[in-house]
Amino acid sequence: MNFEDFIKSKKVRKGTPDMQLAKSLIKMSENHLKSIEDMRLTEVSSATIMTNYYESLREIVEAIASIDGYKVYSHEAFTYFLKERGEDLISIKFDNYRKIRNSVNYYGKPVEVGITEANINEIKKIIRELKEKFLKNL
């Protein structure tokens, strides 16, 4: 599977670049990060914190896609979008975070504190790298 397959299946649509959407998504991502940084990581909050860190990362990837003129309707497509952009390692990590998020949202599975703890700094680092590489001029 590749990103083009998502376009063919209409899970991604190609349009015109949308800088305003990209700016809004960056702001939303920053707001997500600010709101969860003050939360205490516990067994109860772990899944919420993890899914919000994922959402913050996804918003950054969606901002990059919107600059390229893509409207993405599938979180899985973002994995292949990153891969197409030469971000192989980040695409693998993103997909792992997506699967954790899906297990929470669709199957009600908890996330161990250690898993969330291990992923927080990595997600923040990925967000910084993607912003620096693809969103620097916004």
C-alpha positions in Angstrom: 0.0 0.0 0.0 1.1 3.6 -0.6 -0.3 7.1 -0.4 -1.6 7.0 -3.9 -3.8 4.1 -3.0 -5.6 6.3 -0.4 -6.1 9.0 -3.1 -7.6 6.4 -5.5 -9.9 5.1 -2.8 -11.0 8.7 -2.0 -9.7 8.5 1.6 -7.5 11.4 0.5 -8.5 14.2 -1.8 -6.1 16.4 -3.7 -7.1 20.1 -3.8 -5.4 23.4 -3.4 -2.9 24.2 -0.7 -4.6 25.6 2.4 -2.3 27.8 4.5 -5.0 29.0 6.8 -6.0 25.5 7.7 -2.3 24.6 8.3 -2.0 27.6 10.7 -5.1 26.6 12.5 -4.0 23.0 12.9 -0.6 24.1 14.2 -2.4 26.3 16.8 -4.7 23.4 17.8 -1.6 21.2 18.2 0.0 23.7 20.4 -3.1 24.1 22.5 -3.4 20.3 22.9 0.2 20.2 24.1 -0.3 23.0 26.5 -3.5 21.5 28.0 -1.9 18.1 28.6 1.5 19.2 29.9 -0.2 20.2 33.2 -1.9 16.9 33.6 -0.5 14.4 36.1 0.3 11.1 34.5 -1.6 8.3 36.4 -3.2 5.0 35.5 -6.5 7.0 35.1 -5.1 9.8 32.9 -2.6 7.7 30.9 -4.9 6.9 28.0 -6.2 10.4 27.8 -2.7 11.9 27.8 -1.5 9.4 25.2 -4.4 10.0 22.8 -4.0 13.8 23.1 -0.3 13.6 22.3 -1.2 11.5 19.3 -3.8 14.1 18.3 -1.2 16.9 18.6 1.2 15.0 16.3 -1.6 14.1 13.8 -2.6 17.8 13.6 1.0 18.7 12.7 1.0 16.0 10.0 -2.3 17.2 8.7 -1.0 20.7 8.6 1.8 19.5 6.3 -0.6 17.7 4.1 -2.9 20.7 3.8 0.1 22.8 2.6 0.5 20.2 -0.1 -3.2 20.5 -0.9 -4.3 17.2 0.6 -7.4 16.7 2.6 -6.9 13.4 4.5 -9.9 11.4 5.7 -8.0 8.4 7.1 -5.5 8.5 10.0 -3.7 5.5 8.4 -3.1 7.6 5.2 -0.9 9.9 7.3 1.5 7.0 7.8 2.0 6.7 4.1 2.1 10.4 3.6 5.0 10.7 6.0 6.7 7.8 4.2 6.3 9.5 0.8 7.8 12.6 2.3 11.0 10.6 3.2 10.1 10.3 6.9 10.3 6.5 7.1 11.2 6.2 10.8 8.6 8.9 11.8 6.0 7.1 9.7 6.6 3.9 11.6 6.4 5.6 15.0 3.3 7.5 13.9 1.6 4.3 12.9 2.4 2.8 16.3 0.9 5.8 18.1 -2.2 5.6 15.8 -2.6 1.9 16.9 -2.4 2.8 20.5 -5.0 5.6 20.0 -7.3 3.2 18.1 -7.1 0.6 20.9 -8.3 3.3 23.4 -10.9 4.9 21.2 -12.4 1.9 19.5 -11.7 -1.0 22.0 -11.6 0.8 25.4 -8.2 -0.5 26.2 -6.2 1.3 28.8 -2.6 2.5 28.2 0.0 1.7 30.8 1.7 4.7 32.4 5.1 3.4 31.3 4.0 3.3 27.6 2.7 6.9 27.7 5.7 8.0 29.7 8.0 6.5 27.1 6.2 8.1 24.2 5.7 11.6 25.4 9.2 13.0 24.8 9.5 11.1 21.5 6.2 12.6 20.2 7.3 16.1 21.3 10.6 15.6 19.5 8.9 14.4 16.3 6.5 17.4 16.4 9.5 19.8 16.7 11.4 18.1 13.9 8.3 18.1 11.6 7.6 21.8 12.3 11.2 22.8 11.7 11.4 20.8 8.5 8.0 21.4 6.9 6.3 24.3 8.7 9.1 26.7 9.5 7.7 29.5 7.3 4.2 29.6 8.7 
